[in-house]
Amino acid sequence: MPVQPSPSQAVPEPSAPDPAETGPAEADSAETGPGETGPGETGPEETGSAESGPATPEGFKRAADGPVAELVWDGRHWTADGEPLGERPSAAEVARLRPLRGLAVRWPAEPAPAGAVAGLAAAGVPLHAAVSPGWVEPGLARLLAAWTPEDDPGGPRSVTALRREEHSVRLRRHVLRGTASGTAGAAANRAANGAGTAAVTTPKVSVVMSSMRPHHLGQALAQIARQRGVEVEVLLALHGVPAGHEAVRRALAACEVPVTVVEAAADVPFGTALNTAALLAGGDYVAKWDDDDWYGPEHLADLLMARSYSGADIVGTAAEFFYLEPLDATVRRTDYTGEIWSDHVAGGTILLARDRFIETGGFPALPSGVDAAFLKAAHAAGARVYRTHGLGYVLRRSVRAQHTWRLPLAHFLRVASGQWRGFRPSLLLEAS
């Protein structure tokens, strides 16, 4: 895997491929890929939660140009930017704070109820405290000190915003997954889960992957095996590749999680091969995985977390980061927002309950456009689709013939809001 430091410096735009060599753009074709929707496929954004309910990460703004305000305990309640907050901040209260770059936490010297602080962290509001008193849960204190809302005068604005968003995701994970402990930790759990804390069980996810590229299998299986916070099994559909292929045997031998292999002939539609494997799922959830992309170790756990706080039937990420292999460049598009209700997510990140997957009829028997067709049918059947952040996912784009959805590299350069030389994922990918 070509891995270099995460985004730190914007670079001039790589030269676009000659359209004569790549063919016309197919952005609106039936082969629309992850994060790309054709005409009429994206309906009005849905509203997932009432403004009076407890705040969640829904509505997070990656482009926040407001000032840094203070979060202060006045002896009776917490105030943010001068306005009092409830013990469990509502979506409406947090919506008012979204334009801010962050909140500086002014802890009192003596212990105080921390439910409001935990609620803001659970909602992804960027919080900062250079120093926290000893009564604050240590893990939370370390997180608050690890990020500063001040702009880096020597770095590009896009990277400063990315560091802020990464911090927001780490805060959500810390509170919503119940990793906090102690005085502030108990408040965090109450803020996220109500008055009591239920026993935590490890969810089982059936990861479904079809591959006709055995040279990618080792990397793909290793990334699945390193997933944290979940139990995984792999359902691998070998599409036109025999199980006895040397690269396949090596990848399977090195894999540390259970793998069930299904062989499908090359002339079998891609969707049929994928669905044959998916119907063997024994987990609580079914998740689609693309063999040539990159996933962070908390990719599945983040999807399950988003499903929990949104109540969605289907969750996935925004398709933001692309590695353009022939150009050795990484681009980020930010026009597809995360933490929002939509009818589309990146195809390689679809996750839903196994029972719901079976109810929808599984993946359609198509040679291409499988992800978009599946999501369109599910949405038409009443499934609610939620799109979370895309920081732990990078799509690889190589030559067009190697992908079931075909867009020229020039397309990704046109829609990019940031470009970097080399492989430059978010820090949340934890590439090494």
Secondary structure, 3 states (H helix, E strand, C coil): CCCCCCCCCCCCCCCCCCHHHHCCCCCCCCCCCCCCCCCCCCCCCCCCCCCCCECCCCCCCCCCCCCEEEEEECCCCEEECCEECCCCCEHHHHHHHCCCCEEEEECCCCCCCCHHHHHHHHCCCCEECCCCCCCCCHHHHHHHHCCCCCCCCCCCHHHHHHHHHHHHHHHHHHHHCCCCCHHHHHHHHHHHHCCCCCCCCCCEEEEEEEECCHHHHHHHHHHHHCCCCCEEEEEEEEECCCCCCHHHHHHHHHCCCCEEEEEECCCCCHHHHHHHHHCCCCCCEEEECCCCCEECCCHHHHHHHHHHHHCCCEEEECCCEEEEHHHCEEEECCCCCCCEEECCCCHHHCEEEHHHHHHHCCCCCCCCCHHHHHHHHHHHCCCCEEEECCCCEEEEECCHHHCCCCCCHHHHHHHCCEEEECCCCCHHHCCC
